[in-house]
Amino acid sequence: MNLLSLPLRQQIHWSDRLAHVLLGFVFVAMLIFLGAPLFAILEQATEDAQGKFVGLYNFVTYAKTPSLLNSLWNSLWVSALVTAIIVPVAFCFAYSLTRSCMRAKPVFRAITLIPLFAPTLLFAIALIYWFGNQGLMKGFMQALGIRQIYGAPGIIMAECFAVLPHAMMILVTALSLADARLYEAANALGTSTWRKFFTITLPSAKYGLISAALVSFTLVITDFGIPKVIGGNFNMLATDIFKLVIGQQDFSKGAVVAMLLLAPAGLTFLVDRIVSARQTAALGARAVPYHPRPAPLFDRLMTLYCVVVAVAMLGMLGMAIFASFANFWPYNLTPSLRHYKIGLFDGGVAGGFVNSLKMATGTAFFGAILVFCTAYLLEKTRGAVIFRMPLQIMVMLPMAVPGLVLGLGYIFFFNSPHNPLNVLYQSITLLTLCTIVHFYTTGHLTATTALKSLDAEFETVSASLKVPFYKTFWRVTLPICAPAVIDIARYFFVNAMTTISAVVFLYSPDTKVASIAILNLDEAGEIGAAAAMAVLIVVVCMTVTAIFAILDSIIQRRTQAWRRR
């Protein structure tokens, strides 16, 4: 009996060792493509132009430069103001979707998700056509006392549109988790509507509000596209990094600014993790789902509010589309494909779209595989303690690292002639790897959530039957979690098509992606062509999202039949 069982024991032992080796491989990869670039920034920030260690000298020099300190202040107050504006707006919108009986909720929610399919600079371009020097409503801005849209006013308005869907998704989730028994008890006690709102609704959604505020602040302070297009002479940290590194070739000061940009993003991430750890379950086992009751006046007011927000959102996208077809703004508004021809052929964006599709496809395919397999190894296998804990920290770290900072780290690390990986520099492969790392955390959280919903007995039974972990993964886990894998791939693809900050330092003329090509068109004064190319990115992202939705439907029919039994 012992002889017969020996090969089986060796098989299980060999499969466990394989899992440990794979975890070690992922850990080393994260060290190379995340840890090493961040360390390279820290090293550069403490060295002079000759590579000698100077400690905090560069930071002291930065602190003595009034213009750079002004950029820091601008970034902080603009981010805080946008957060203060957008969180209440998003909360009211989410409240309308979850606590009213208004009609067309899916339509309103879909409209507010449009910014996820566009580069952030699309909203800056649209605002220029609305309120710029030759904008349709320039007089309206001047009547409000705003002399021009360029600078802080334009950045704040554009960031509000770009950040809204992120805050709204968090708050919709927070408000959806409500126990109807609390409201029934309050009604039985004759509690007023306002008191129920302040004593039940807000306390139950406070963690969602905090998370939405932190995410909004981080997205604004780390965004590059909007300040670059509509910022004018109003400097922020994101644009300072670009000017210092690309314009002045001052890598030491650029690294200092990167460290400063990393600090608030890291702080908000840390606060969010602490808040999440303290969050208690919103719904207990005996909770009753909350279903709003019809209230004609309230429902009409909520519908009106959602219509206003939706019209504003569609106004931005509609203006970008209209301007992209206008022959010669504002003198000849007849429809024409002139800007599309300029962008695709004269501006060379056609090649950029090919590169973007390559990068986005590679990011979606390899990113989804890497994220899900790593999450599986962390959640469903045991052992490899030396890699497990550090890796669990590292997979959460990208959420706290702005794209500009990560891209700058890739310059310092991969552009070094002494680095054997220097051959990757300015290649589509490196752009793809950088994008995967940049958006890794959200995909990992999605995969982990799906895997945690599976009972651990699957692995227990497999182990008792002497089935290697990879067979359980292929035959059981992957089919059940296939919808989550599709969501991860879709998330990677859309973000790879729209990202600017993560790749703005890493491209070459041969590997320029569409979002960067649009930025170059705007710098060249071809704002109509830039609008046209931004609209094309929206069309591509929506089309691919629809394809993913069809694929998800097919896979669910083939692998999720057990859910309908």
C-alpha positions as CSV (number, residue, x, y, z in Angstrom):
1,M,0.0,0.0,0.0
2,N,2.8,2.4,0.9
3,L,4.6,1.6,-2.4
4,L,1.4,2.3,-4.4
5,S,0.8,5.6,-2.6
6,L,4.4,6.8,-3.0
7,P,4.0,8.2,-6.6
8,L,0.8,9.9,-5.6
9,R,2.6,11.6,-2.7
10,Q,5.4,12.7,-5.0
11,Q,2.8,14.1,-7.4
12,I,1.2,16.2,-4.8
13,H,4.5,17.3,-3.4
14,W,5.7,18.2,-6.9
15,S,2.5,20.2,-7.7
16,D,2.9,22.1,-4.4
17,R,6.5,22.9,-5.2
18,L,5.3,24.1,-8.7
19,A,2.9,26.5,-7.0
20,H,5.7,27.8,-4.8
21,V,8.0,28.3,-7.8
22,L,5.2,30.2,-9.6
23,L,4.7,32.5,-6.7
24,G,8.4,33.1,-6.5
25,F,8.4,34.0,-10.2
26,V,5.6,36.5,-9.8
27,F,7.4,38.0,-6.8
28,V,10.6,38.5,-8.7
29,A,8.6,40.0,-11.7
30,M,6.9,42.5,-9.4
31,L,10.3,43.4,-7.9
32,I,11.7,44.1,-11.3
33,F,8.7,46.0,-12.8
34,L,7.4,47.8,-9.7
35,G,9.9,47.8,-6.8
36,A,13.1,48.5,-8.9
37,P,11.6,51.5,-10.8
38,L,10.3,53.1,-7.5
39,F,13.7,52.5,-5.9
40,A,15.3,54.1,-9.0
41,I,13.3,57.3,-8.4
42,L,14.4,57.5,-4.8
43,E,18.0,56.9,-5.9
44,Q,17.8,59.6,-8.5
45,A,16.2,62.1,-6.1
46,T,19.2,61.8,-3.8
47,E,21.9,62.1,-6.5
48,D,23.3,65.1,-8.4
49,A,23.7,65.3,-12.2
50,Q,27.0,63.4,-11.9
51,G,25.4,60.6,-10.0
52,K,27.0,61.5,-6.6
53,F,24.9,61.0,-3.4
54,V,23.7,64.3,-2.1
55,G,21.1,63.2,0.4
56,L,18.3,65.7,0.8
57,Y,20.0,68.5,-1.1
58,N,17.6,68.2,-4.1
59,F,14.6,68.4,-1.8
60,V,16.0,71.5,-0.1
61,T,16.6,73.1,-3.4
62,Y,13.1,72.3,-4.5
63,A,11.7,73.9,-1.3
64,K,13.7,77.1,-2.1
65,T,12.1,77.3,-5.6
66,P,8.9,79.4,-5.4
67,S,7.5,78.3,-8.7
68,L,7.8,74.6,-7.9
69,L,6.3,75.2,-4.5
70,N,3.4,77.1,-6.1
71,S,2.8,74.0,-8.3
72,L,2.5,71.8,-5.2
73,W,0.0,74.3,-3.6
74,N,-2.0,74.4,-6.9
75,S,-2.2,70.6,-7.1
76,L,-3.4,70.4,-3.5
77,W,-6.1,73.0,-3.5
78,V,-7.4,72.1,-7.0
79,S,-7.7,68.4,-6.0
80,A,-9.4,69.3,-2.7
81,L,-11.9,71.6,-4.4
82,V,-12.8,69.1,-7.1
83,T,-13.3,66.5,-4.4
84,A,-15.5,68.9,-2.4
85,I,-17.6,69.4,-5.5
86,I,-17.8,66.0,-7.0
87,V,-18.5,63.9,-3.9
88,P,-21.8,65.6,-3.1
89,V,-22.8,65.6,-6.9
90,A,-22.0,61.9,-7.2
91,F,-23.7,61.1,-3.9
92,C,-26.9,62.8,-5.0
93,F,-26.8,60.9,-8.3
94,A,-26.1,57.6,-6.6
95,Y,-28.9,58.4,-4.1
96,S,-31.3,59.0,-7.0
97,L,-30.4,55.6,-8.6
98,T,-30.7,53.6,-5.4
99,R,-33.4,55.4,-3.2
100,S,-36.0,56.6,-5.8
101,C,-38.4,54.9,-8.1
102,M,-37.6,57.2,-11.1
103,R,-37.6,55.7,-14.6
104,A,-34.7,55.0,-16.9
105,K,-32.1,54.3,-14.2
106,P,-29.9,52.1,-16.4
107,V,-29.8,54.9,-19.1
108,F,-28.7,57.5,-16.6
109,R,-26.1,55.2,-15.1
110,A,-24.8,54.3,-18.5
111,I,-24.4,58.0,-19.5
112,T,-22.4,58.8,-16.4
113,L,-20.0,55.9,-17.2
114,I,-19.0,57.4,-20.6
115,P,-15.9,59.2,-19.2
116,L,-14.4,55.7,-18.5
117,F,-14.2,55.1,-22.3
118,A,-12.4,58.4,-23.1
119,P,-9.0,59.9,-22.3
120,T,-9.4,62.6,-19.7
121,L,-8.2,65.2,-22.2
122,L,-11.4,64.8,-24.2
123,F,-13.2,66.9,-21.6
124,A,-10.6,69.6,-21.6
125,I,-10.9,69.8,-25.4
126,A,-14.7,69.9,-25.2
127,L,-14.5,72.8,-22.6
128,I,-12.3,74.7,-25.0
129,Y,-14.9,74.5,-27.7
130,W,-17.6,75.5,-25.2
131,F,-15.9,78.3,-23.3
132,G,-12.6,78.9,-25.0
133,N,-11.5,82.1,-26.8
134,Q,-13.7,81.0,-29.8
135,G,-16.1,79.0,-27.8
136,L,-19.9,79.0,-28.3
137,M,-20.6,80.1,-24.7
138,K,-17.5,82.3,-24.1
139,G,-19.8,85.2,-23.1
140,F,-21.5,83.1,-20.4
141,M,-18.2,82.5,-18.7
142,Q,-17.3,86.2,-18.8
143,A,-20.8,87.0,-17.3
144,L,-19.8,84.7,-14.4
145,G,-16.7,86.8,-13.8
146,I,-14.3,84.1,-15.3
147,R,-12.1,85.8,-17.9
148,Q,-10.9,82.6,-19.6
149,I,-11.3,78.9,-19.3
150,Y,-7.6,78.2,-19.5
151,G,-6.0,77.6,-16.1
152,A,-7.6,76.6,-12.8
153,P,-11.3,77.1,-13.9
154,G,-10.9,74.7,-16.9
155,I,-8.9,72.2,-14.9
156,I,-11.5,72.1,-12.2
157,M,-14.5,71.8,-14.5
158,A,-12.8,69.1,-16.7
159,E,-11.7,67.1,-13.7
160,C,-15.2,67.1,-12.3
161,F,-16.5,65.4,-15.5
162,A,-13.6,62.9,-15.6
163,V,-13.8,61.9,-11.9
164,L,-17.6,61.7,-11.6
165,P,-18.0,58.0,-12.7
166,H,-15.4,56.8,-10.3
167,A,-17.0,58.4,-7.3
168,M,-20.5,57.4,-8.4
169,M,-19.6,53.7,-8.8
170,I,-18.3,53.6,-5.2
171,L,-21.3,55.5,-3.8
172,V,-23.9,53.4,-5.7
173,T,-22.3,50.3,-4.1
174,A,-22.3,51.9,-0.7
175,L,-26.0,53.0,-0.9
176,S,-27.1,49.7,-2.3
177,L,-26.1,47.9,0.9
178,A,-29.0,49.0,3.1
179,D,-31.1,47.1,5.6
180,A,-34.8,47.8,5.2
181,R,-35.5,46.9,8.8
182,L,-33.8,50.0,10.0
183,Y,-36.1,52.2,7.9
184,E,-39.1,50.2,8.9
185,A,-38.3,50.7,12.6
186,A,-37.7,54.4,12.0
187,N,-41.1,54.7,10.2
188,A,-42.8,53.0,13.1
189,L,-41.3,55.5,15.5
190,G,-42.5,58.4,13.3
191,T,-39.0,59.6,12.4
192,S,-38.8,62.4,9.9
193,T,-37.3,61.9,6.4
194,W,-34.4,64.2,7.2
195,R,-33.6,62.5,10.5
196,K,-33.6,59.1,8.8
197,F,-31.2,60.5,6.2
198,F,-28.7,61.8,8.8
199,T,-29.0,58.9,11.3
200,I,-29.3,55.9,9.0
201,T,-28.4,56.7,5.4
202,L,-25.2,58.8,6.0
203,P,-23.7,56.6,8.7
204,S,-24.2,53.5,6.7
205,A,-22.6,55.1,3.6
206,K,-19.7,56.9,5.5
207,Y,-17.0,54.5,4.4
208,G,-18.2,54.8,0.8
209,L,-18.1,58.6,1.1
210,I,-14.5,58.5,2.5
211,S,-13.4,56.1,-0.3
212,A,-15.0,58.2,-3.0
213,A,-13.3,61.3,-1.6
214,L,-9.9,59.7,-1.4
215,V,-10.2,58.2,-4.9
216,S,-11.3,61.6,-6.3
217,F,-8.5,63.5,-4.7
218,T,-5.9,60.9,-6.0
219,L,-7.2,60.9,-9.5
220,V,-7.1,64.7,-9.8
221,I,-3.7,65.3,-8.3
222,T,-2.1,62.6,-10.5
223,D,-3.9,63.4,-13.7
224,F,-1.7,64.7,-16.6
225,G,-3.9,65.0,-19.7
226,I,-6.3,67.7,-18.5
227,P,-3.7,70.2,-17.0
228,K,-1.6,69.7,-20.1
229,V,-4.4,70.6,-22.5
230,I,-6.3,73.3,-20.7
231,G,-3.9,74.4,-17.8
232,G,-2.3,77.2,-19.7
233,N,0.3,78.9,-17.4
234,F,-1.3,77.3,-14.3
235,N,1.3,74.8,-13.2
236,M,0.7,71.6,-11.3
237,L,2.9,68.7,-10.1
238,A,2.0,66.5,-13.0
239,T,2.9,69.0,-15.6
240,D,6.0,70.0,-13.7
241,I,7.4,66.5,-13.9
242,F,6.9,66.5,-17.7
243,K,8.6,69.9,-18.1
244,L,11.5,69.0,-15.8
245,V,12.2,65.6,-17.4
246,I,11.3,66.1,-21.1
247,G,11.9,69.9,-21.4
248,Q,14.8,70.6,-19.1
249,Q,16.3,67.1,-18.7
250,D,16.6,67.7,-15.0
251,F,16.1,64.2,-13.8
252,S,17.0,64.9,-10.2
253,K,14.3,67.6,-9.7
254,G,11.9,65.4,-11.7
255,A,12.5,62.6,-9.3
256,V,11.9,65.0,-6.3
257,V,8.6,66.1,-7.8
258,A,7.7,62.4,-8.4
259,M,8.3,61.7,-4.7
260,L,6.1,64.6,-3.8
261,L,3.4,63.3,-6.1
262,L,3.7,59.8,-4.7
263,A,3.3,61.1,-1.1
264,P,-0.4,62.3,-1.2
265,A,-1.4,59.3,-3.4
266,G,0.3,56.9,-0.9
267,L,-1.3,58.7,2.0
268,T,-4.8,58.5,0.6
269,F,-4.2,54.8,-0.2
270,L,-3.1,54.2,3.4
271,V,-6.1,56.0,4.8
272,D,-8.4,54.0,2.5
273,R,-6.9,50.7,3.7
274,I,-7.3,51.7,7.4
275,V,-10.9,52.8,6.7
276,S,-11.7,49.6,4.9
277,A,-10.2,47.5,7.7
278,R,-12.4,49.3,10.2
279,Q,-15.5,48.9,8.1
280,T,-18.1,46.6,9.5
281,A,-20.6,44.5,7.5
282,A,-23.5,46.6,6.2
283,L,-25.8,43.7,5.8
284,G,-26.2,40.9,8.3
285,A,-27.5,37.4,7.7
286,R,-31.0,38.5,8.6
287,A,-31.0,41.7,6.7
288,V,-33.9,42.6,4.4
289,P,-32.9,44.3,1.1
290,Y,-34.1,47.9,0.9
291,H,-36.6,48.7,-1.9
292,P,-37.7,52.3,-2.4
293,R,-41.3,53.2,-2.4
294,P,-42.9,55.5,-5.0
295,A,-43.0,59.1,-4.0
296,P,-44.1,61.2,-6.9
297,L,-42.6,64.6,-5.9
298,F,-39.3,63.1,-4.7
299,D,-39.0,60.9,-7.8
300,R,-39.6,63.8,-10.1
301,L,-37.0,65.9,-8.4
302,M,-34.5,63.0,-8.6
303,T,-35.3,62.5,-12.2
304,L,-34.7,66.3,-12.9
305,Y,-31.4,66.2,-11.1
306,C,-30.2,63.1,-13.1
307,V,-31.4,64.8,-16.3
308,V,-29.3,67.8,-15.6
309,V,-26.2,65.8,-14.8
310,A,-26.7,63.5,-17.9
311,V,-27.3,66.5,-20.2
312,A,-24.0,68.1,-18.9
313,M,-22.2,64.8,-19.5
314,L,-23.7,64.4,-23.0
315,G,-23.0,68.0,-23.7
316,M,-19.2,67.4,-23.2
317,L,-19.2,64.3,-25.4
318,G,-21.6,65.9,-28.0
319,M,-19.4,68.9,-28.3
320,A,-16.3,66.8,-28.9
321,I,-18.2,64.9,-31.6
322,F,-19.6,68.0,-33.2
323,A,-16.3,69.8,-33.2
324,S,-14.6,66.8,-34.7
325,F,-16.8,67.0,-37.8
326,A,-16.9,70.9,-38.0
327,N,-15.0,71.9,-41.2
328,F,-13.3,75.0,-39.8
329,W,-14.2,76.2,-36.3
330,P,-16.1,78.6,-35.8
331,Y,-16.4,80.0,-39.3
332,N,-17.5,76.9,-41.2
333,L,-19.4,74.4,-39.2
334,T,-20.5,72.2,-42.1
335,P,-19.9,68.5,-41.4
336,S,-16.6,67.2,-42.8
337,L,-14.1,64.4,-42.3
338,R,-11.2,66.8,-42.6
339,H,-10.1,66.5,-38.9
340,Y,-10.2,62.7,-39.1
341,K,-8.0,62.7,-42.2
342,I,-5.6,65.2,-40.6
343,G,-5.4,63.1,-37.4
344,L,-5.2,59.7,-38.9
345,F,-2.9,60.4,-41.9
346,D,-1.2,63.8,-41.6
347,G,-0.9,63.6,-37.9
348,G,0.2,59.9,-38.0
349,V,-2.4,58.8,-35.4
350,A,-3.3,55.8,-37.6
351,G,0.0,54.1,-36.5
352,G,-0.7,55.2,-32.9
353,F,-4.1,53.4,-33.0
354,V,-2.4,50.2,-34.2
355,N,0.1,50.5,-31.4
356,S,-2.7,51.2,-28.9
357,L,-4.6,48.2,-30.0
358,K,-1.5,46.0,-29.7
359,M,-0.8,47.4,-26.3
360,A,-4.4,47.1,-25.1
361,T,-4.8,43.6,-26.4
362,G,-1.6,42.5,-24.8
363,T,-2.5,44.2,-21.6
364,A,-6.0,42.6,-21.5
365,F,-4.7,39.1,-22.4
366,F,-1.6,38.8,-20.4
367,G,-2.8,41.0,-17.6
368,A,-5.9,39.0,-17.0
369,I,-3.9,35.7,-17.0
370,L,-1.2,37.1,-14.7
371,V,-3.7,38.7,-12.3
372,F,-6.1,35.8,-12.0
373,C,-3.4,33.1,-11.7
374,T,-1.5,35.1,-9.1
375,A,-4.7,35.7,-7.1
376,Y,-5.4,31.9,-7.3
377,L,-2.0,31.0,-6.0
378,L,-2.3,33.4,-3.1
379,E,-5.9,32.4,-2.2
380,K,-6.1,28.7,-3.0
381,T,-2.6,27.3,-2.3
382,R,-0.5,27.2,0.9
383,G,3.1,27.4,1.7
384,A,5.8,29.7,0.2
385,V,5.6,32.0,3.2
386,I,8.8,33.8,2.1
387,F,7.0,35.1,-1.0
388,R,3.4,35.1,0.1
389,M,3.3,38.1,2.5
390,P,5.6,40.4,0.5
391,L,3.7,39.6,-2.7
392,Q,0.3,40.4,-1.0
393,I,1.7,43.8,-0.2
394,M,3.2,44.4,-3.6
395,V,0.0,43.6,-5.5
396,M,-1.8,46.3,-3.6
397,L,1.0,48.9,-4.1
398,P,0.2,49.9,-7.7
399,M,-3.1,51.6,-6.6
400,A,-0.9,54.1,-4.6
401,V,1.5,54.8,-7.4
402,P,0.5,57.4,-10.0
403,G,1.1,56.6,-13.6
404,L,3.5,59.5,-14.1
405,V,5.6,58.3,-11.2
406,L,5.7,54.7,-12.4
407,G,6.6,55.8,-16.0
408,L,9.4,58.0,-14.7
409,G,10.7,55.1,-12.7
410,Y,10.8,53.0,-15.8
411,I,12.9,55.6,-17.5
412,F,15.5,55.6,-14.7
413,F,15.6,51.8,-14.4
414,F,15.2,50.5,-17.9
415,N,17.1,53.3,-19.7
416,S,20.3,52.5,-17.7
417,P,23.0,51.0,-20.1
418,H,24.0,48.7,-17.3
419,N,20.6,47.1,-17.1
420,P,20.4,43.8,-19.1
421,L,16.6,44.6,-19.6
422,N,17.6,47.9,-21.5
423,V,16.5,46.2,-24.7
424,L,12.9,46.6,-23.6
425,Y,13.2,50.4,-23.4
426,Q,10.7,52.3,-25.6
427,S,9.2,49.0,-26.9
428,I,5.5,48.0,-27.0
429,T,6.4,45.2,-24.7
430,L,7.6,47.6,-22.0
431,L,4.5,49.9,-22.5
432,T,2.3,46.8,-22.1
433,L,4.1,45.7,-18.9
434,C,4.0,49.2,-17.4
435,T,0.2,49.4,-18.1
436,I,-0.4,46.0,-16.5
437,V,1.5,47.0,-13.4
438,H,-0.2,50.4,-13.3
439,F,-3.7,48.9,-13.2
440,Y,-2.9,45.7,-11.5
441,T,-4.5,46.3,-8.1
442,T,-8.1,46.7,-9.3
443,G,-7.9,43.5,-11.3
444,H,-6.4,41.7,-8.4
445,L,-9.2,42.8,-6.1
446,T,-11.8,41.6,-8.7
447,A,-10.1,38.2,-9.0
448,T,-9.8,37.9,-5.2
449,T,-13.4,38.7,-4.7
450,A,-14.5,36.0,-7.2
451,L,-12.1,33.4,-5.7
452,K,-13.2,34.1,-2.1
453,S,-16.8,33.3,-3.1
454,L,-15.7,29.7,-3.9
455,D,-15.9,27.2,-1.1
456,A,-12.5,26.0,0.1
457,E,-13.9,22.4,0.0
458,F,-13.1,22.3,-3.8
459,E,-9.4,22.3,-3.0
460,T,-9.9,20.1,0.1
461,V,-11.7,17.4,-1.9
462,S,-9.1,17.7,-4.7
463,A,-6.3,17.2,-2.3
464,S,-8.0,14.2,-0.7
465,L,-8.4,12.7,-4.2
466,K,-4.7,13.4,-5.0
467,V,-5.6,15.8,-7.8
468,P,-2.9,18.4,-8.5
469,F,-3.9,22.0,-7.9
470,Y,-3.5,23.0,-11.6
471,K,-6.2,20.4,-12.6
472,T,-8.6,21.8,-10.1
473,F,-7.8,25.3,-11.3
474,W,-8.4,24.4,-15.0
475,R,-11.5,22.2,-14.5
476,V,-13.4,23.9,-11.6
477,T,-12.1,27.3,-10.6
478,L,-11.5,28.9,-14.0
479,P,-14.9,27.9,-15.5
480,I,-16.8,29.2,-12.4
481,C,-14.7,32.5,-12.3
482,A,-14.8,33.0,-16.1
483,P,-17.1,36.1,-15.8
484,A,-14.6,37.8,-13.4
485,V,-11.7,37.0,-15.8
486,I,-13.7,38.7,-18.7
487,D,-14.3,41.8,-16.5
488,I,-10.6,42.0,-15.7
489,A,-9.6,41.7,-19.3
490,R,-12.2,44.4,-20.3
491,Y,-10.9,46.7,-17.5
492,F,-7.3,46.3,-18.7
493,F,-8.2,46.9,-22.4
494,V,-10.2,50.1,-21.8
495,N,-7.6,51.6,-19.4
496,A,-4.8,50.7,-21.8
497,M,-6.6,52.6,-24.6
498,T,-7.2,55.7,-22.6
499,T,-4.1,56.0,-20.4
500,I,-1.7,58.9,-20.9
501,S,0.3,59.3,-17.7
502,A,1.6,55.8,-17.5
503,V,3.2,55.8,-21.0
504,V,4.0,59.5,-21.7
505,F,7.7,59.0,-20.9
506,L,8.1,55.6,-22.5
507,Y,7.2,55.8,-26.1
508,S,9.4,56.3,-29.2
509,P,8.3,57.6,-32.6
510,D,7.7,54.0,-33.6
511,T,5.8,53.0,-30.5
512,K,3.7,56.2,-30.0
513,V,0.2,55.2,-28.9
514,A,-3.1,57.0,-29.8
515,S,-3.6,58.9,-26.5
516,I,-0.1,60.4,-26.8
517,A,-0.6,61.2,-30.5
518,I,-3.7,63.1,-29.5
519,L,-1.7,65.1,-27.0
520,N,0.8,66.0,-29.7
521,L,-1.9,67.1,-32.0
522,D,-3.2,69.5,-29.3
523,E,0.3,70.8,-28.8
524,A,0.6,71.4,-32.6
525,G,-2.6,73.5,-32.5
526,E,-4.7,70.8,-34.3
527,I,-7.4,70.7,-31.6
528,G,-10.1,69.6,-34.1
529,A,-8.0,66.6,-35.1
530,A,-7.3,65.9,-31.4
531,A,-11.0,65.9,-30.7
532,A,-11.6,63.6,-33.6
533,M,-9.0,61.1,-32.4
534,A,-10.4,61.2,-28.9
535,V,-13.8,60.4,-30.2
536,L,-12.4,57.5,-32.1
537,I,-10.9,56.1,-28.9
538,V,-14.4,56.3,-27.3
539,V,-15.9,54.4,-30.2
540,V,-13.2,51.7,-30.0
541,C,-13.6,51.3,-26.3
542,M,-17.4,51.1,-26.5
543,T,-17.2,48.6,-29.4
544,V,-14.7,46.4,-27.6
545,T,-16.8,46.6,-24.4
546,A,-19.8,45.4,-26.4
547,I,-17.7,42.5,-27.8
548,F,-16.7,41.6,-24.2
549,A,-20.3,41.7,-23.1
550,I,-21.3,39.3,-25.9
551,L,-18.3,37.1,-25.0
552,D,-19.4,37.2,-21.3
553,S,-22.9,36.2,-22.3
554,I,-21.7,33.2,-24.3
555,I,-19.3,32.1,-21.6
556,Q,-22.0,32.4,-18.9
557,R,-24.3,30.2,-20.9
558,R,-21.6,27.6,-21.3
559,T,-20.1,27.6,-17.8
560,Q,-22.7,29.1,-15.4
561,A,-25.6,26.8,-16.0
562,W,-25.3,25.5,-12.4
563,R,-26.4,29.0,-11.2
564,R,-29.8,28.6,-12.8
565,R,-30.6,25.2,-11.2
